[in-house]
């Protein structure tokens, strides 16, 4: 009985380590091209697609980096981009 409990504890500990490791590898890669599904919504003020909102939420940790980039700032901080962010429920960060 004692060896079954010990084995179960070891298996649980290994599972926790594996899951913790997978969380660390799921970090966001900040590539503005990931926001391509939002391009039409930003450029034409059409409603954002579900894919756009999903990507915007994934890229949320990167938005300050994009805002600080002179080449991207005008797009990311445009009125249409702010509307897309609001519609998707992603607040525009104050960087």
N, C-alpha and C positions, 0 to 999 in steps of 0.2 A: 504494500500500500504506500509505503514511504517513497519508493522509487518512482511510482506513478506520479505522485505529487511533485517530486523533484523534476521529473521529465516534463511535466506540464508547465512548471514554472520556467524552466529553461526555454521551452518552446515559446511561451508567452514573451519572455525577454527578447528572444531573437526576433519575433514578429514586431515588437515595439521598435527595435533598432532598425529593422528594414523599413518600416513605415516612416520613421523619423528621417532616415536617409533619403527616402523618395520625396519627402516634403522639401528637403534642402535642394534637390536637383530640379524641382519644379519652379525655380526662380524665373521671373519675367526677363525676357530678352528685349531690351529697349531698341526697337526698330520701327521707325515711323511708317514704314511700308506695311506694317501689321494693321494700320488704320485705313488701308485702301478701301475696305467696304464702306467707309464713311465718306468717301470723296464726293459722291453724287449728292448726298444730303448736305454737305458743307457748301458745295459749289452752287447748288440750285435751290436750296432751302426746302427740298422735299423731305418728308419724314424719314428718319433713319430706320434701316432694316434691323431685324433682330441680330443678324451677324455683326452689324456695325456696333450695336450696343454691347454685345459680348466682347468684341475686340477692344472697345473703349474701356470697358471694365477691367479687362486683362492688362491693358497698357496704363492704367491709372497711376501706378508708381512711377511711370516715366514722364508724365505730363509736365512736371517742372523742368526736366531736362529739355524737353521739346520747346517749352516757353523761353528758356534761356538761350536757345539756338537762334541767332539772328535770321537764318534762312527759313526757319519754321515758325517763328513767333507770330507773324502776320496771319498764318493759316490757323494756328491753334487758338489764337485769341480773337479771331474774327467773330462778328455777331452771329453768323450762321453756325459756327463751331460751338459757340456758347449755347445756342438753341438745341443743338444735337446733344450736347452734354446734359442739359437740363432734361430733355425728353428721355434720355437713357438713365437718368438718375445718378449721374456722375458729376459731382460738384467740381467746378473749375478751381484748381488749387491757387492759393495765394503764396507765391514763391518769393 
